């Protein structure tokens, strides 16, 4: 079953325009998800908005967005007013700026989407924009309204398509100097450096998605499967405590590095 596009609109560069569609590049559908139940009835628990003063439930048609300007003082905005903000970037990705790819650090990248042509007629225009950026190692910067919020976005050529990254706002990225200020100015010991480099070389592997599997998800699925087999009978099995000894404090770094290199050599890695 084909997935429905997350967004449809137009990619524009000056007078060149083509219809495009956008799909999320990542998914959390495979994660184990739970519903909250009433333990006694096993019925699902549902949530409702209630008035914080009267305690009465608020109907959907009475809900409205409010911007707080003081204590118990709000400016109310209707859905129509929110939808009319930044109309130009609601349906069009108009590339306004280009910048070298390596000039944008990873910390500014937020959420990735796959951008592709939405009509065979527009494939040529799409390809021209994509290939021109790729040939100069450039990325495009534009703006796009996503979930009623205008975001700065970066367009990066990738294979036959384009990856669109939403970019974090300037006030969302914290200054690294604030957090690294307490780190001293010590330089690496010249005798230790070769040992660390040797460890890095021995433990180097090509990237594989299996490096980032989630063992917790697998364990949850095992528990669920066991409960299904037990026909909802209470499980008597108890989680076994890890028998692995707690790591001791390493006092001599050089000795620890030598032991690590020796251990790697013995295992033949």
Long-range contacts (C-beta under 8 A, 24 or more apart in sequence): 5-118, 6-113, 7-113, 7-144, 7-146, 8-91, 8-118, 9-90, 9-91, 9-92, 9-93, 10-91, 10-92, 10-93, 11-92, 11-93, 11-95, 11-115, 11-125, 11-126, 11-129, 12-92, 12-93, 12-94, 12-95, 13-94, 13-95, 13-129, 13-140, 16-125, 16-128, 16-129, 17-122, 17-125, 18-117, 18-119, 18-121, 18-122, 18-123, 18-124, 18-125, 18-126, 18-129, 19-117, 19-118, 19-119, 19-121, 19-122, 20-93, 20-115, 20-116, 20-117, 20-118, 20-122, 20-126, 21-115, 21-116, 21-117, 21-118, 22-113, 22-114, 22-115, 22-164, 23-113, 23-114, 23-116, 24-111, 24-112, 24-113, 24-114, 25-112, 25-113, 25-114, 25-163, 26-111, 26-112, 30-217, 31-214, 31-217, 32-217, 32-220, 32-221, 32-224, 82-148, 83-148, 85-145, 85-148, 85-150, 86-143, 86-145, 86-150, 89-142, 89-143, 89-144, 89-145, 89-150, 90-145, 93-142, 93-144, 93-153, 93-155, 93-164, 94-142, 94-143, 95-129, 95-140, 95-141, 95-142, 95-155, 96-141, 96-142, 96-143, 97-140, 97-141, 97-142, 98-133, 98-136, 98-138, 98-139, 98-140, 98-141, 99-138, 99-139, 99-141, 100-137, 100-138, 100-139, 101-137, 101-138, 101-139, 101-156, 102-137, 104-139, 104-154, 104-167, 107-168, 107-173, 108-167, 108-168, 108-173, 109-154, 109-165, 109-167, 109-168, 110-151, 110-165, 110-166, 110-167, 110-168, 111-165, 111-166, 112-163, 112-164, 112-165, 113-163, 113-164, 113-165, 113-166, 114-161, 114-162, 114-163, 114-164, 115-155, 115-161, 115-162, 115-163, 115-164, 116-161, 116-162, 126-162, 129-162, 130-157, 130-160, 130-161, 130-162, 131-157, 133-157, 189-254, 191-254, 192-253, 192-254, 192-257, 195-254, 195-257, 195-258, 195-260, 195-261, 196-257, 198-261, 199-257, 199-260, 199-261, 199-264, 202-261, 202-264, 202-265, 202-269, 203-264, 203-269
